[in-house]
Amino acid sequence: MAERILVVDYGETIIGIQNANGGKYIPYFDEKRIRALERLEQADEVVTYNGNRYDIGKLNNLSIMLRGREFLIAGIHTDMRELCWPGIIGSSLESTFNKYYDQSRVFPDTYEGSNQKDVYMTLMLWRYWKKLGRFK
């Protein structure tokens, strides 16, 4: 069975998730965010950009609010910001992405489109890192 590697971006009213092994982007709103939390908790790996400083804490707060319990990942968490910029705060997701890729893919100019773009950029950075094992 393929590993469940989920790329996630947290927004104030959305959790966007895409399976790194060829899945499609899925936005979760409202009460459906409970399903997003469950998927992330069951994943073998959860991939974020700046997750240790933002997304994981927000997911934990949301989990407590919606389910009355903390958010606990069973697998590992990979924070691409820390891998791209070890030992420093680093740069924004978009600036980091543009360092390694040309932004040729277009996303809708909407709240959901912005979330999908962030998930996509994080996924592409993760793929770059998996392919080369490092960032230049």
VENHU-V653823 format. One record per backbone hydrogen bond with DSSP energy under -1.0 kcal/mol. CO is the residue of the C=O (numbers start at 1). NH is the residue of the N-H. If there is no record, write none. Layout:
# VENHU-V653823
co=CO nh=NH
co=CO nh=NH
This chain:
# VENHU-V653823
co=3 nh=5
co=4 nh=44
co=4 nh=45
co=5 nh=20
co=6 nh=47
co=7 nh=18
co=9 nh=16
co=14 nh=11
co=15 nh=28
co=16 nh=9
co=17 nh=26
co=18 nh=7
co=19 nh=23
co=26 nh=17
co=28 nh=15
co=29 nh=32
co=30 nh=33
co=31 nh=34
co=32 nh=36
co=33 nh=37
co=34 nh=38
co=35 nh=39
co=36 nh=40
co=37 nh=41
co=38 nh=42
co=41 nh=74
co=44 nh=76
co=45 nh=6
co=46 nh=78
co=47 nh=8
co=48 nh=80
co=50 nh=54
co=51 nh=56
co=54 nh=58
co=55 nh=59
co=56 nh=60
co=57 nh=61
co=58 nh=62
co=59 nh=63
co=60 nh=64
co=61 nh=65
co=62 nh=66
co=63 nh=67
co=64 nh=68
co=76 nh=46
co=78 nh=48
co=79 nh=83
co=80 nh=84
co=81 nh=85
co=85 nh=88
co=92 nh=96
co=93 nh=97
co=94 nh=98
co=97 nh=100
co=97 nh=101
co=102 nh=104
co=108 nh=110
co=110 nh=114
co=111 nh=115
co=112 nh=116
co=113 nh=117
co=114 nh=118
co=115 nh=119
co=116 nh=120
co=117 nh=121
co=118 nh=122
co=119 nh=123
co=120 nh=124
co=121 nh=125
co=122 nh=126
co=123 nh=127
co=124 nh=128
co=125 nh=129
co=126 nh=130
co=127 nh=131
co=128 nh=132
co=129 nh=133
